[in-house]
Amino acid sequence: MNFNDIQPINDAERLVLLRKRLNLSQFQFAKELGISSSYLGQVERGTLVCHPNLRDKINQYLKREIEIYGKDFTGNL
């Protein structure tokens, strides 16, 4: 195993990596998604599961960002 082999093991890790790649704080990302930063924090910590509605909000946000900025922020998440 090497560093490049490490992949997110769950949605919580994937969400944290995505948010950091977007260079947003929990507060900023939660605001963009229309959810509370408390809820986002709980999902990132794995206290709550990533609900399908949250996945939809994230996908809609990414779609808007790609349309506006013309690049894909997700990489190999």
C-alpha positions in Angstrom: 0.0 0.0 0.0 1.1 3.6 -0.7 -0.3 7.0 -0.2 -2.1 6.9 -3.6 -4.0 3.8 -2.6 -5.8 5.5 0.2 -9.5 6.1 -0.6 -12.3 7.5 1.5 -13.9 4.7 3.5 -17.3 6.2 3.9 -19.6 9.2 3.0 -18.3 11.2 6.0 -14.7 11.1 4.8 -15.8 11.8 1.2 -17.8 14.8 2.4 -14.9 16.2 4.4 -12.5 15.7 1.5 -15.0 17.4 -0.9 -15.6 20.4 1.3 -11.8 20.9 1.8 -11.2 20.6 -1.9 -13.8 23.3 -2.4 -11.9 25.3 0.2 -15.1 26.0 2.3 -15.6 26.0 6.0 -18.4 23.9 7.4 -20.4 27.0 7.9 -19.9 28.2 4.3 -20.6 24.8 2.8 -23.7 24.3 5.0 -25.0 27.8 3.9 -24.4 26.9 0.3 -26.4 23.7 0.7 -29.2 25.3 2.7 -28.6 23.2 5.8 -27.3 24.0 9.3 -23.6 23.8 10.1 -24.5 21.6 13.1 -26.1 19.0 10.8 -23.2 19.1 8.4 -20.8 18.6 11.3 -22.8 15.6 12.5 -22.7 14.0 9.1 -18.9 14.7 8.7 -18.3 13.1 12.1 -20.4 10.1 11.2 -22.9 10.8 13.9 -25.6 11.0 11.3 -25.8 9.2 7.9 -25.7 11.2 4.7 -29.3 11.3 3.8 -30.3 11.0 0.1 -31.7 14.6 0.3 -28.3 15.8 1.4 -26.6 13.9 -1.5 -29.0 15.6 -3.9 -28.2 19.1 -2.5 -24.5 18.3 -2.8 -24.9 17.1 -6.4 -27.0 20.2 -7.3 -24.3 22.5 -5.8 -21.5 20.7 -7.7 -23.5 20.9 -10.9 -24.0 24.7 -10.4 -20.3 25.1 -9.7 -19.2 23.2 -12.7 -21.6 25.2 -14.9 -20.3 28.5 -13.5 -16.6 27.8 -13.3 -16.4 25.1 -16.0 -14.3 22.7 -14.0 -14.9 19.6 -11.9 -14.0 20.0 -8.3 -14.6 16.3 -7.4 -11.5 14.7 -8.8 -11.2 11.1 -7.8 -13.4 11.1 -4.6 
